[in-house]
Amino acid sequence: MRARAVLTSLVTAGLLTASALTASAQQKDFFAGKTVDLYITQDAGTGYDLYSRLMADGIGKFLPGKPTIIPRNMQGAAGMRVMGFLLQVARKDGTVWGGVDRNVAVEPILYGKESTAPYENPLVFNWIGSLNTEIGVATVWSATGIKSWQELLTRPTIVSMESSRGGVAGRALNNTLGTKFEQICCYGSDSNQNLALERGEVEGRVGWSWSSLRASNMEWLRDGKITILMQVGLKKNPGIPGDPPLVLDLAKTEKDRQALKIIFANQSMGRPFVMPGGVPPERLAEVRKAFWEMVKDPAFLAEAERRHLEVSDPMSGEEVQALLKDVYSSPQEAVAAAQNAMKRGEFKMINNPKE
């Protein structure tokens, strides 16, 4: 009887070991032969699209099983179409990602009850990481004759907006610094806004991503067609010509400074990638590890440089999660000031002035 019990124990232990090894192999091989759908919140050719395609081409070799990453454009609702899809429809197994507009991360806290986001807190998602720490710029067409940000305090300046939920930087600066941006809606993508600027329909752009400008319109800066007046974000980029001032350093009061930090926190997660909530923790960890290995890879960085895409101070998924946790625990006074700045943002429709 005792020998039989020992034999049974050995067999059971062997089965358990085999089961564990099989589970480990299945986990390791999960992505083998699979495709990952990477949904992009903006049109083809925009900054988010270019960065998402760089990600799609680069990360696969760092994942066990080396899956194929398929970029898919799903523009609409200022990025909320993709976020709603990830929240409500997408597979939760790690094979659906989003290359998303960074504004979706702060939409709920900036607009409160008026938010169009289908979630109250972006921490319901699993953030993979961000390819850079972004900085925006306030830029005008040089033919306007505007040469310094101080002139924006007295001269009304017509600038473009992506959507009615866009124009965040223009609203914030009007209500905290006293600039006089007159915003025109709704041009949509970067390419449309740049066409409007080139045609003279608008005089400038506020919050234009430096990485997008660098990737697609650097000749305008080299040829003196545009002038950069301010850096819009939390941290100055020393690579921007002329050393324009950072908006945080221009805030009049500490409350205004805190409000601007909430409004522009998303700049720190300049090109973010995200997965739905509910993805198995071990798979999230696997994707985050692959992302971090990718952004440190010399071949990937060389390819980014070849495409004129700046990969500067990338953020890990854990760092993005920590940033959002910090933002969403901001003092209520600062949150109220940030929300007030967003509400007081009148704009005009293209060829149809808003009363």
C-alpha positions as CSV (number, residue, x, y, z in Angstrom):
1,M,0.0,0.0,0.0
2,R,2.8,2.4,0.9
3,A,4.6,1.7,-2.3
4,R,1.4,2.4,-4.3
5,A,1.0,5.7,-2.4
6,V,4.5,6.7,-3.2
7,L,4.1,5.8,-6.9
8,T,0.8,7.7,-7.0
9,S,2.6,10.7,-5.5
10,L,5.4,10.5,-8.0
11,V,3.0,10.3,-10.9
12,T,0.9,13.2,-9.6
13,A,4.0,15.3,-9.1
14,G,5.1,14.4,-12.7
15,L,1.8,15.4,-14.1
16,L,1.8,18.7,-12.2
17,T,5.3,19.4,-13.5
18,A,4.3,18.6,-17.0
19,S,1.3,20.8,-16.7
20,A,3.3,23.7,-15.4
21,L,5.8,23.3,-18.3
22,T,3.0,23.1,-20.8
23,A,1.4,26.3,-19.4
24,S,4.8,28.0,-19.4
25,A,5.3,27.0,-23.1
26,Q,1.8,28.1,-24.0
27,Q,2.5,31.5,-22.4
28,K,5.8,31.8,-24.1
29,D,4.3,30.9,-27.4
30,F,1.1,32.9,-27.1
31,F,2.0,35.4,-29.8
32,A,3.5,32.8,-32.2
33,G,1.5,32.9,-35.5
34,K,-0.7,35.7,-34.3
35,T,-1.3,39.2,-35.5
36,V,-1.7,42.2,-33.2
37,D,-4.2,44.9,-34.3
38,L,-2.8,48.4,-33.5
39,Y,-5.6,50.9,-33.8
40,I,-4.5,54.5,-34.5
41,T,-6.6,57.5,-33.5
42,Q,-5.7,59.7,-36.4
43,D,-5.4,59.8,-40.2
44,A,-2.6,58.3,-42.2
45,G,0.4,60.5,-42.4
46,T,-0.2,62.4,-39.2
47,G,2.3,62.3,-36.3
48,Y,0.4,59.7,-34.3
49,D,0.1,57.5,-37.4
50,L,3.9,57.8,-38.2
51,Y,4.8,56.9,-34.6
52,S,2.4,54.0,-34.5
53,R,3.7,52.6,-37.7
54,L,7.3,52.9,-36.3
55,M,6.1,51.0,-33.3
56,A,4.3,48.3,-35.4
57,D,7.5,47.8,-37.4
58,G,9.8,47.7,-34.4
59,I,8.3,45.8,-31.5
60,G,7.4,42.4,-32.9
61,K,11.0,41.0,-32.8
62,F,11.1,41.7,-29.1
63,L,8.0,39.7,-28.3
64,P,8.3,35.9,-27.8
65,G,6.7,34.3,-30.9
66,K,7.4,37.4,-33.0
67,P,3.9,38.3,-34.0
68,T,3.0,40.6,-36.9
69,I,1.7,44.0,-35.8
70,I,-1.0,45.4,-38.2
71,P,-1.6,49.2,-38.0
72,R,-5.2,50.2,-38.6
73,N,-6.5,53.8,-38.7
74,M,-9.7,54.4,-36.7
75,Q,-10.0,58.1,-36.5
76,G,-13.0,59.9,-35.0
77,A,-14.4,61.7,-32.0
78,A,-11.0,63.2,-31.1
79,G,-9.6,59.8,-30.3
80,M,-12.6,58.5,-28.3
81,R,-13.7,56.1,-31.1
82,V,-10.6,54.0,-30.4
83,M,-10.9,54.3,-26.7
84,G,-14.5,53.2,-26.7
85,F,-13.6,50.3,-28.9
86,L,-10.8,49.2,-26.6
87,L,-13.1,49.6,-23.6
88,Q,-16.2,47.9,-24.9
89,V,-15.4,45.7,-27.9
90,A,-11.7,44.8,-28.3
91,R,-10.3,41.4,-27.4
92,K,-8.8,41.4,-23.9
93,D,-6.1,38.8,-24.6
94,G,-3.3,41.3,-25.5
95,T,-3.7,41.2,-29.3
96,V,-5.4,44.6,-29.6
97,W,-3.5,47.8,-28.9
98,G,-4.2,51.5,-29.4
99,G,-1.8,54.2,-30.7
100,V,-3.8,57.0,-29.1
101,D,-4.1,60.7,-28.9
102,R,-2.5,61.8,-25.7
103,N,-5.4,64.1,-25.0
104,V,-7.7,61.1,-24.2
105,A,-5.7,60.6,-21.0
106,V,-6.7,64.0,-19.5
107,E,-10.2,64.4,-21.1
108,P,-12.2,63.2,-18.0
109,I,-10.3,65.4,-15.5
110,L,-10.3,68.5,-17.8
111,Y,-14.0,68.4,-18.6
112,G,-15.5,66.7,-15.6
113,K,-19.2,66.0,-16.1
114,E,-19.1,67.4,-19.6
115,S,-16.4,64.9,-20.7
116,T,-17.3,62.8,-23.8
117,A,-15.0,60.0,-22.6
118,P,-16.7,56.6,-22.0
119,Y,-14.6,56.3,-18.8
120,E,-14.0,58.5,-15.7
121,N,-10.3,57.5,-15.2
122,P,-7.8,56.4,-17.8
123,L,-6.3,53.9,-15.3
124,V,-9.1,51.5,-16.4
125,F,-6.8,50.8,-19.3
126,N,-3.3,49.1,-19.4
127,W,-0.7,51.6,-20.7
128,I,2.2,50.1,-22.6
129,G,4.4,53.1,-22.7
130,S,5.1,56.3,-24.7
131,L,7.7,56.7,-27.4
132,N,8.7,60.2,-26.2
133,T,8.2,62.9,-23.7
134,E,6.5,65.4,-26.0
135,I,6.6,69.2,-26.1
136,G,4.2,71.3,-28.0
137,V,4.9,74.7,-29.6
138,A,3.0,77.9,-30.1
139,T,3.9,78.9,-33.7
140,V,2.8,81.7,-36.0
141,W,3.3,82.2,-39.8
142,S,6.2,84.6,-40.0
143,A,4.4,86.9,-42.4
144,T,2.2,88.0,-39.4
145,G,5.2,89.9,-38.1
146,I,4.8,88.5,-34.6
147,K,8.2,87.9,-33.1
148,S,7.6,87.3,-29.4
149,W,5.0,85.7,-27.1
150,Q,4.4,89.1,-25.4
151,E,2.7,90.3,-28.6
152,L,0.1,87.6,-28.2
153,L,-1.1,89.4,-25.1
154,T,-2.4,92.4,-27.1
155,R,-2.7,91.1,-30.7
156,P,-5.6,88.8,-31.5
157,T,-4.1,85.9,-33.4
158,I,-6.2,83.4,-35.4
159,V,-5.2,79.7,-34.8
160,S,-6.6,76.4,-35.9
161,M,-8.3,73.7,-33.8
162,E,-8.6,70.0,-34.5
163,S,-12.1,69.6,-33.0
164,S,-14.5,71.2,-30.5
165,R,-12.6,69.2,-27.8
166,G,-9.3,70.4,-29.3
167,G,-7.8,73.8,-28.8
168,V,-6.7,72.8,-25.3
169,A,-3.5,74.8,-25.4
170,G,-5.1,77.9,-26.8
171,R,-7.9,77.9,-24.2
172,A,-5.4,77.3,-21.4
173,L,-3.1,80.1,-22.4
174,N,-6.0,82.6,-23.0
175,N,-7.4,81.9,-19.5
176,T,-4.1,81.8,-17.5
177,L,-1.6,84.0,-19.4
178,G,-4.1,86.4,-21.1
179,T,-3.2,85.6,-24.7
180,K,-5.7,86.5,-27.3
181,F,-5.9,83.4,-29.5
182,E,-9.0,83.3,-31.7
183,Q,-9.6,79.6,-32.4
184,I,-11.1,78.3,-35.6
185,C,-12.7,74.8,-35.6
186,C,-12.7,72.1,-36.9
187,Y,-9.8,71.3,-39.2
188,G,-9.2,67.7,-37.9
189,S,-5.8,66.3,-38.7
190,D,-2.3,67.9,-38.6
191,S,-2.2,68.0,-42.4
192,N,-5.4,69.9,-42.6
193,Q,-4.3,72.4,-40.0
194,N,-1.0,72.9,-41.8
195,L,-2.8,73.5,-45.1
196,A,-4.9,76.1,-43.5
197,L,-1.8,77.8,-42.1
198,E,0.0,77.7,-45.5
199,R,-3.1,79.1,-47.3
200,G,-3.4,81.9,-44.8
201,E,-6.8,80.8,-43.4
202,V,-5.2,80.9,-39.9
203,E,-2.1,82.7,-38.6
204,G,-0.7,80.0,-36.3
205,R,-1.0,76.8,-34.3
206,V,-0.9,76.3,-30.5
207,G,0.2,73.0,-29.0
208,W,1.6,71.7,-32.3
209,S,3.8,68.7,-31.4
210,W,7.5,69.5,-31.9
211,S,8.1,65.9,-33.1
212,S,5.4,66.3,-35.7
213,L,6.8,69.6,-36.9
214,R,10.3,68.1,-37.0
215,A,9.1,65.1,-38.9
216,S,7.0,66.8,-41.6
217,N,7.5,70.6,-41.7
218,M,11.0,71.4,-40.6
219,E,11.7,73.2,-43.8
220,W,9.2,75.8,-42.8
221,L,11.4,76.6,-39.8
222,R,14.6,76.4,-41.7
223,D,13.2,78.7,-44.4
224,G,11.9,81.2,-41.9
225,K,8.3,80.7,-42.8
226,I,7.2,80.1,-39.2
227,T,8.3,81.5,-35.8
228,I,8.1,79.5,-32.6
229,L,7.0,81.7,-29.7
230,M,6.5,79.3,-26.7
231,Q,7.1,75.7,-25.6
232,V,3.9,74.1,-24.4
233,G,4.4,71.3,-21.8
234,L,6.0,70.4,-18.5
235,K,9.7,70.3,-19.5
236,K,11.7,72.4,-22.0
237,N,13.2,70.7,-25.0
238,P,16.7,72.2,-25.4
239,G,16.7,71.1,-29.1
240,I,14.1,73.6,-30.1
241,P,15.8,76.5,-31.9
242,G,15.7,79.9,-30.3
243,D,15.1,78.7,-26.8
244,P,11.5,79.9,-26.6
245,P,10.1,80.1,-23.0
246,L,8.1,77.3,-21.3
247,V,4.5,78.2,-20.5
248,L,4.8,76.9,-16.9
249,D,7.5,79.5,-16.3
250,L,5.1,82.3,-17.5
251,A,2.3,81.4,-15.1
252,K,1.2,84.4,-12.9
253,T,0.3,82.4,-9.8
254,E,1.0,79.1,-8.2
255,K,-2.7,78.0,-8.8
256,D,-2.3,78.8,-12.5
257,R,0.9,76.9,-12.6
258,Q,-0.8,73.8,-11.0
259,A,-3.7,74.1,-13.4
260,L,-1.3,74.2,-16.4
261,K,0.5,71.1,-15.0
262,I,-2.8,69.2,-15.1
263,I,-3.7,70.5,-18.6
264,F,-0.3,69.7,-20.1
265,A,0.5,66.5,-18.2
266,N,-0.4,64.6,-21.3
267,Q,2.6,66.2,-23.1
268,S,4.8,64.0,-21.0
269,M,3.2,60.9,-22.5
270,G,3.7,62.3,-26.0
271,R,3.1,59.2,-28.1
272,P,1.3,56.7,-25.9
273,F,0.2,53.1,-26.5
274,V,-2.4,51.3,-24.6
275,M,-4.3,48.0,-24.2
276,P,-7.7,47.3,-22.8
277,G,-8.3,46.6,-19.2
278,G,-8.6,42.9,-18.4
279,V,-5.5,41.8,-20.3
280,P,-3.7,39.0,-18.3
281,P,-1.0,40.6,-16.1
282,E,1.7,38.4,-17.4
283,R,0.9,39.4,-21.0
284,L,0.9,43.1,-20.1
285,A,4.3,42.6,-18.4
286,E,5.6,40.8,-21.5
287,V,4.4,43.6,-23.9
288,R,5.8,46.3,-21.6
289,K,9.2,44.5,-21.4
290,A,9.3,44.3,-25.2
291,F,8.4,48.0,-25.6
292,W,11.3,49.0,-23.3
293,E,13.7,46.7,-25.0
294,M,12.6,48.3,-28.3
295,V,13.2,51.9,-27.3
296,K,16.7,51.1,-26.1
297,D,17.6,49.2,-29.3
298,P,20.2,51.1,-31.5
299,A,18.7,49.7,-34.7
300,F,15.2,50.9,-33.7
301,L,16.6,54.4,-32.8
302,A,18.4,54.6,-36.1
303,E,15.2,53.8,-37.9
304,A,13.4,56.5,-36.0
305,E,16.0,59.0,-36.9
306,R,15.8,57.9,-40.6
307,R,12.1,58.6,-40.5
308,H,12.7,62.0,-38.7
309,L,10.8,60.8,-35.7
310,E,12.2,61.9,-32.3
311,V,12.3,59.2,-29.7
312,S,13.3,61.3,-26.7
313,D,12.9,60.4,-23.0
314,P,10.5,57.5,-23.6
315,M,8.2,56.5,-20.8
316,S,7.6,52.9,-19.6
317,G,4.1,51.7,-19.0
318,E,4.6,51.9,-15.3
319,E,5.8,55.5,-15.6
320,V,2.7,56.4,-17.6
321,Q,0.4,54.7,-15.0
322,A,2.2,56.6,-12.2
323,L,1.9,60.0,-14.0
324,L,-1.9,59.5,-14.5
325,K,-2.3,58.4,-10.9
326,D,-0.6,61.6,-9.8
327,V,-2.7,63.8,-12.1
328,Y,-6.0,62.3,-11.0
329,S,-5.1,62.9,-7.4
330,S,-4.4,66.7,-7.9
331,P,-5.7,69.2,-5.4
332,Q,-9.3,70.1,-6.1
333,E,-8.5,73.8,-6.4
334,A,-6.1,73.1,-9.3
335,V,-8.6,70.8,-11.0
336,A,-11.3,73.4,-10.8
337,A,-9.0,76.0,-12.3
338,A,-8.1,73.7,-15.1
339,Q,-11.7,72.8,-15.8
340,N,-12.6,76.5,-15.8
341,A,-9.9,77.2,-18.4
342,M,-11.4,74.6,-20.6
343,K,-15.0,75.9,-20.3
344,R,-14.1,79.4,-21.2
345,G,-12.9,78.7,-24.7
346,E,-15.1,80.2,-27.3
347,F,-14.2,79.4,-30.9
348,K,-15.6,79.9,-34.4
349,M,-16.5,77.3,-36.9
350,I,-15.0,77.3,-40.4
351,N,-17.1,79.8,-42.4
352,N,-19.7,79.7,-39.7
353,P,-18.9,81.9,-36.7
354,K,-20.2,80.5,-33.4
355,E,-22.3,83.0,-31.6
